[in-house]
Amino acid sequence: MEDRRERADRAAERRAAPAAKARDPKTAERRARRVDDGLAELDQWLRDQVAHGLAQAEKAPYRLWDDAARRLVDAQAGALAGPVRGLAAIPRRPGWPGRLLEEYALLRLLVRAYQRRDELPEGLRETVRSRVGFTVPQEEVLSGGERVRDLWSVTGSRDTAQDLLTTRRVWLRGNRTGRPALVLSFAAPGTSLDGSLVVGMQVDAELAFYPGAQPLRALVAERYGAPMRGTPAGTSVQGFLDEHAAALALDPWLDRWPATLEGVRLARTEEGGLHVVDGAGDALPLRMGEPWRLLALSGGGPVTLAGEWRPRGLRPLAAWHEDEGTVIM
């Protein structure tokens, strides 16, 4: 389930252009009915999985999840197909029953939120619609989205490839506001990704944010002056956890959140795993395959570390050291 969100983002992006043109009320009404029917079917499917017992998931064939995901695509609720298909990997992991039940609960929460969308605040309603698969054209974001100007530090970037399409996820953090932002770009075979946001640089720019209860994804609307090198302003571990908790309170379906930690050191646990520890002694587990580059950079000293926080730990993307500068993980 590692890349389920970017798969949904890619699918939504591919639909955005035709959706922008297809504003015919009858077309929108037909889609709304199909989505309603598809989510009602998903709701019953989730009930069935719990009623039959979680133990059956351990031996269930892949088609159990794939068929449910395909029906969501047919119902034009394709952004939910990735999370449903990703459920197939959970029963192969330690402690899977609790995790699977948690994912079922989050899916049902989303279904119920969508079914009662007219009762939700506008921001949360937009979040729910986007999680189901409704898109907002870039033109609308640029013309009506929330605008924030700041000196934005580019704190991390990650490329993933799936279905002949490459996605670049770039994380930014406002030096003055402390606000995080996510800029996505996509490239088909033979085309190039946007390379204008370089990790380690700071960009004076105005971003336009997509609507939502916890606006995160953004477009670069205006740039001012040339980029410059610099170290991002980070937080403590507790400060990050507070930010993440506040974000989850607004959008419980967030499956990753950017972290920029200041003055942290690497430490090994008794089990041999790696953590980052700040000056207050608070720690976060690291999730990375080869830690040697980060170990060599830090040399036991403090660094500023940026990465993606996911349920199983922090995946480092970049680090800043007072002598070595920026190092991309």
C-alpha positions as CSV (number, residue, x, y, z in Angstrom):
1,M,0.0,0.0,0.0
2,E,3.1,2.1,-0.1
3,D,2.2,4.2,-3.2
4,R,-1.6,4.0,-3.1
5,R,-2.0,7.8,-2.7
6,E,0.2,8.7,-5.6
7,R,-1.6,6.2,-7.8
8,A,-4.9,7.9,-6.9
9,D,-3.4,11.3,-7.6
10,R,-2.1,10.2,-11.0
11,A,-5.5,8.8,-11.9
12,A,-7.2,12.0,-10.7
13,E,-4.8,14.1,-12.7
14,R,-5.5,12.1,-15.9
15,R,-9.2,12.7,-15.4
16,A,-8.8,16.4,-14.6
17,A,-8.6,17.7,-18.2
18,P,-11.7,16.0,-19.5
19,A,-13.5,16.7,-16.2
20,A,-12.8,20.4,-16.7
21,K,-14.5,20.3,-20.1
22,A,-17.3,18.1,-19.1
23,R,-19.3,20.5,-16.9
24,D,-22.6,19.5,-18.4
25,P,-25.2,19.2,-15.5
26,K,-26.6,16.0,-16.9
27,T,-23.1,14.4,-17.1
28,A,-22.4,15.5,-13.5
29,E,-25.7,14.1,-12.4
30,R,-25.1,10.7,-14.0
31,R,-21.7,10.5,-12.4
32,A,-23.1,11.5,-9.0
33,R,-25.6,8.6,-9.2
34,R,-22.9,6.1,-10.2
35,V,-20.6,7.2,-7.4
36,D,-23.5,7.0,-4.9
37,D,-24.3,3.4,-6.1
38,G,-20.6,2.5,-6.0
39,L,-20.1,3.7,-2.5
40,A,-23.2,2.0,-1.3
41,E,-21.8,-1.3,-2.7
42,L,-18.5,-0.6,-1.0
43,D,-20.2,0.0,2.3
44,Q,-21.9,-3.4,2.0
45,W,-18.7,-5.1,1.0
46,L,-16.9,-3.6,4.1
47,R,-19.8,-4.9,6.3
48,D,-19.4,-8.3,4.7
49,Q,-15.7,-8.5,5.4
50,V,-16.1,-7.7,9.0
51,A,-19.2,-10.0,9.4
52,H,-17.3,-13.0,7.8
53,G,-14.4,-12.4,10.2
54,L,-10.9,-11.0,9.6
55,A,-9.3,-14.4,9.6
56,Q,-10.6,-15.2,6.1
57,A,-8.5,-12.3,4.7
58,E,-5.3,-14.2,5.4
59,K,-6.2,-16.8,2.8
60,A,-8.3,-14.7,0.5
61,P,-7.2,-14.6,-3.1
62,Y,-6.0,-11.3,-4.6
63,R,-9.2,-11.0,-6.7
64,L,-11.2,-10.3,-3.5
65,W,-9.6,-6.9,-3.3
66,D,-9.1,-6.4,-7.1
67,D,-12.7,-7.1,-7.9
68,A,-13.9,-4.5,-5.4
69,A,-11.4,-2.0,-6.7
70,R,-12.5,-2.6,-10.3
71,R,-16.1,-2.0,-9.3
72,L,-15.1,1.4,-7.8
73,V,-13.4,2.4,-11.1
74,D,-16.5,1.4,-13.0
75,A,-18.5,3.6,-10.6
76,Q,-16.2,6.6,-11.3
77,A,-14.9,6.6,-7.7
78,G,-11.4,5.6,-8.9
79,A,-9.5,7.3,-6.2
80,L,-10.7,4.7,-3.8
81,A,-9.6,1.8,-6.0
82,G,-5.9,2.1,-4.9
83,P,-6.6,2.0,-1.1
84,V,-9.0,-1.0,-1.6
85,R,-6.5,-2.9,-3.8
86,G,-3.7,-2.1,-1.3
87,L,-5.6,-4.0,1.4
88,A,-4.4,-7.2,-0.1
89,A,-0.8,-6.6,1.2
90,I,-1.8,-6.1,4.9
91,P,-2.5,-9.8,5.9
92,R,1.2,-10.6,5.0
93,R,2.5,-8.3,7.7
94,P,3.0,-8.7,11.5
95,G,0.1,-7.5,13.5
96,W,-2.1,-7.4,10.4
97,P,-5.6,-7.9,12.0
98,G,-5.5,-4.5,13.8
99,R,-4.1,-2.7,10.8
100,L,-6.7,-4.3,8.4
101,L,-9.6,-3.3,10.7
102,E,-8.2,0.2,10.9
103,E,-8.2,0.5,7.1
104,Y,-11.7,-0.9,6.9
105,A,-12.8,1.7,9.5
106,L,-11.2,4.6,7.6
107,L,-12.8,3.5,4.3
108,R,-16.2,3.2,5.9
109,L,-15.7,6.6,7.6
110,L,-15.0,8.0,4.1
111,V,-18.1,6.3,2.6
112,R,-20.3,7.7,5.4
113,A,-18.8,11.2,5.1
114,Y,-19.5,11.2,1.4
115,Q,-23.1,10.0,1.9
116,R,-23.6,12.9,4.3
117,R,-21.5,15.4,2.4
118,D,-24.2,18.1,2.4
119,E,-23.9,18.3,6.2
120,L,-20.2,18.8,6.2
121,P,-18.3,22.1,6.4
122,E,-17.1,23.2,3.0
123,G,-13.4,22.4,3.5
124,L,-14.1,18.9,4.8
125,R,-16.6,18.3,2.0
126,E,-13.9,19.2,-0.6
127,T,-11.5,16.8,1.1
128,V,-14.0,14.0,1.0
129,R,-14.8,14.6,-2.6
130,S,-11.2,14.5,-3.6
131,R,-10.6,11.3,-1.7
132,V,-13.5,9.7,-3.6
133,G,-12.1,10.9,-7.0
134,F,-13.6,14.3,-7.9
135,T,-11.0,16.7,-9.2
136,V,-10.5,20.4,-9.2
137,P,-9.0,21.8,-12.5
138,Q,-5.7,23.6,-12.2
139,E,-7.3,26.7,-13.7
140,E,-9.8,26.9,-10.8
141,V,-7.0,26.4,-8.2
142,L,-5.0,29.2,-9.7
143,S,-8.0,31.6,-10.0
144,G,-9.7,30.8,-6.7
145,G,-7.5,28.8,-4.5
146,E,-6.0,30.1,-1.2
147,R,-2.8,32.0,-2.0
148,V,0.2,32.0,0.4
149,R,3.4,33.8,-0.3
150,D,6.5,32.7,1.6
151,L,10.1,31.8,1.2
152,W,9.6,28.1,0.6
153,S,12.3,25.6,1.4
154,V,12.3,22.6,-0.9
155,T,12.7,19.9,1.7
156,G,12.3,16.7,-0.3
157,S,11.5,15.0,-3.6
158,R,10.6,11.5,-4.5
159,D,9.8,10.0,-7.9
160,T,7.7,6.9,-8.4
161,A,6.8,5.0,-11.6
162,Q,3.6,3.1,-12.2
163,D,1.6,2.2,-15.3
164,L,4.0,4.0,-17.7
165,L,3.6,7.2,-15.8
166,T,6.2,8.8,-13.5
167,T,5.1,11.0,-10.5
168,R,7.3,13.5,-8.8
169,R,6.3,14.5,-5.2
170,V,8.0,17.6,-4.0
171,W,7.7,18.8,-0.4
172,L,8.0,22.5,0.6
173,R,8.0,24.2,3.9
174,G,7.3,27.9,4.4
175,N,10.2,29.6,6.4
176,R,7.9,32.3,7.8
177,T,4.6,30.4,8.1
178,G,5.9,26.9,8.9
179,R,3.3,25.7,6.5
180,P,3.9,22.5,4.5
181,A,3.0,22.1,0.8
182,L,3.0,19.3,-1.7
183,V,3.6,20.0,-5.4
184,L,2.9,17.1,-7.8
185,S,4.1,16.7,-11.4
186,F,3.5,13.8,-13.8
187,A,5.3,12.6,-16.9
188,A,4.4,10.0,-19.6
189,P,7.1,8.1,-21.5
190,G,9.2,10.5,-23.6
191,T,8.3,13.6,-21.5
192,S,10.1,15.3,-18.6
193,L,9.1,16.0,-15.1
194,D,9.1,19.5,-13.7
195,G,12.7,20.0,-12.4
196,S,12.3,23.7,-11.3
197,L,12.0,22.9,-7.5
198,V,15.4,21.6,-6.4
199,V,15.9,20.1,-2.9
200,G,18.1,22.4,-0.8
201,M,16.9,25.6,-2.5
202,Q,14.6,28.2,-1.1
203,V,12.1,29.9,-3.5
204,D,10.3,33.1,-2.9
205,A,6.9,32.2,-4.4
206,E,3.2,32.4,-4.0
207,L,1.5,29.1,-3.9
208,A,-2.2,28.4,-4.7
209,F,-3.6,25.6,-2.6
210,Y,-6.2,23.0,-3.6
211,P,-9.3,23.2,-1.4
212,G,-9.8,21.0,1.6
213,A,-10.0,20.8,5.3
214,Q,-6.2,20.5,5.5
215,P,-5.0,22.2,2.3
216,L,-1.7,20.5,1.4
217,R,-1.4,20.1,-2.4
218,A,-0.5,23.3,-4.2
219,L,0.5,24.8,-7.5
220,V,3.3,27.4,-7.9
221,A,1.4,30.5,-9.0
222,E,4.1,33.2,-8.9
223,R,7.8,33.3,-8.4
224,Y,9.8,36.3,-7.2
225,G,13.5,36.5,-7.8
226,A,16.0,33.7,-8.1
227,P,16.2,30.6,-5.8
228,M,18.9,30.6,-3.1
229,R,20.5,27.9,-1.0
230,G,19.5,27.6,2.6
231,T,18.7,25.3,5.5
232,P,14.9,25.0,6.2
233,A,13.5,26.0,9.5
234,G,12.6,22.8,11.3
235,T,10.7,21.7,14.5
236,S,11.3,19.4,17.4
237,V,9.9,15.9,17.5
238,Q,7.1,17.0,19.7
239,G,6.4,20.0,17.5
240,F,6.1,17.7,14.5
241,L,3.8,15.3,16.4
242,D,1.6,18.2,17.3
243,E,1.5,19.3,13.7
244,H,0.6,15.8,12.5
245,A,-2.1,15.4,15.1
246,A,-3.7,18.7,14.1
247,A,-3.6,17.7,10.5
248,L,-5.2,14.3,11.2
249,A,-7.9,15.9,13.2
250,L,-8.9,17.8,10.0
251,D,-8.2,15.0,7.5
252,P,-8.2,11.5,9.1
253,W,-7.4,9.9,5.7
254,L,-3.9,11.4,5.5
255,D,-1.5,8.6,4.9
256,R,1.7,10.6,4.9
257,W,2.9,13.9,6.3
258,P,6.1,15.9,5.8
259,A,8.5,16.3,8.7
260,T,11.4,18.7,9.0
261,L,13.3,18.1,12.2
262,E,15.9,20.4,13.6
263,G,19.0,19.4,15.6
264,V,18.3,15.6,15.6
265,R,20.9,12.8,16.1
266,L,20.7,9.2,15.0
267,A,20.4,6.5,17.7
268,R,20.1,2.8,17.7
269,T,17.4,0.9,19.6
270,E,18.0,-2.2,21.7
271,E,16.5,-4.2,18.8
272,G,19.0,-2.7,16.3
273,G,16.6,-0.2,14.6
274,L,17.4,3.4,14.0
275,H,15.7,6.4,15.5
276,V,16.2,10.2,15.3
277,V,16.4,11.9,18.7
278,D,16.1,15.6,19.4
279,G,17.6,17.6,22.2
280,A,14.6,16.9,24.5
281,G,15.2,13.2,24.1
282,D,12.0,12.6,22.0
283,A,12.5,10.1,19.2
284,L,10.9,8.9,16.0
285,P,11.6,5.6,14.2
286,L,13.4,5.7,10.9
287,R,12.3,3.6,7.9
288,M,15.0,3.3,5.4
289,G,16.9,0.5,3.6
290,E,20.5,1.7,3.8
291,P,21.3,4.2,6.6
292,W,25.0,4.5,5.9
293,R,24.9,7.7,4.0
294,L,22.9,9.4,6.8
295,L,25.2,7.9,9.4
296,A,28.3,9.2,7.6
297,L,26.8,12.6,7.1
298,S,25.8,13.1,10.8
299,G,28.9,11.5,12.3
300,G,27.0,11.4,15.6
301,G,26.3,15.1,15.5
302,P,23.0,17.1,15.0
303,V,21.5,17.5,11.6
304,T,18.3,19.0,10.1
305,L,16.4,16.1,8.6
306,A,13.4,16.1,6.3
307,G,11.3,13.2,5.3
308,E,7.9,11.6,4.9
309,W,6.1,10.3,8.1
310,R,4.0,7.2,7.5
311,P,2.5,4.8,9.9
312,R,5.6,2.6,10.0
313,G,8.1,5.4,10.5
314,L,10.0,8.3,8.9
315,R,11.4,7.9,5.5
316,P,14.3,10.4,5.2
317,L,14.5,12.5,2.0
318,A,17.2,15.0,2.7
319,A,19.5,16.2,5.4
320,W,21.4,19.4,6.1
321,H,24.7,19.6,8.0
322,E,26.6,22.7,8.8
323,D,29.8,21.5,7.1
324,E,28.4,19.2,4.4
325,G,25.5,21.3,3.2
326,T,22.5,19.5,1.6
327,V,22.6,15.7,1.1
328,I,19.7,14.0,-0.7
329,M,18.9,10.6,0.7
